[in-house]
Amino acid sequence: MDFQERTLIQLGEKKIFDENGESVALSSLWEEERVVLVFMRHFG
């Protein structure tokens, strides 16, 4: 397993909140189709 695969697995295990406020695994977003993730940070 290479670095990219390990990173994707580790990232997919992280929990986020869905549109209903329920905790789900991040990997649930790409189970059925490809996605683009954008991480933004707000300063101020």
C-alpha positions as CSV (number, residue, x, y, z in Angstrom):
1,M,0.0,0.0,0.0
2,D,1.5,3.4,-1.0
3,F,1.3,6.7,0.8
4,Q,-1.7,8.0,-1.2
5,E,-3.8,4.9,-0.4
6,R,-2.9,5.0,3.3
7,T,-3.7,8.7,3.4
8,L,-7.1,8.1,1.7
9,I,-8.0,5.3,4.2
10,Q,-7.0,7.4,7.2
11,L,-8.9,10.5,5.9
12,G,-11.9,8.3,5.2
13,E,-12.1,7.2,8.9
14,K,-12.5,10.8,10.1
15,K,-16.0,11.7,11.2
16,I,-18.0,14.7,9.8
17,F,-21.5,16.0,10.2
18,D,-24.0,15.4,7.3
19,E,-26.7,17.8,6.3
20,N,-29.0,16.4,9.1
21,G,-26.3,16.9,11.8
22,E,-25.6,13.2,12.1
23,S,-22.0,12.0,12.4
24,V,-20.8,9.9,9.4
25,A,-17.5,8.7,8.1
26,L,-15.9,11.0,5.5
27,S,-15.5,8.0,3.2
28,S,-19.3,7.8,2.9
29,L,-19.0,10.8,0.5
30,W,-17.1,8.8,-2.1
31,E,-18.6,5.3,-1.7
32,E,-20.8,5.7,-4.8
33,E,-19.0,8.3,-6.9
34,R,-15.9,10.5,-7.1
35,V,-15.8,13.7,-5.2
36,V,-13.7,16.8,-4.9
37,L,-12.9,17.9,-1.3
38,V,-12.0,21.5,-0.6
39,F,-10.7,22.5,2.8
40,M,-11.0,26.1,3.7
41,R,-9.8,28.0,6.8
42,H,-11.3,31.2,8.0
43,F,-8.9,33.7,9.6
44,G,-10.4,36.5,11.5
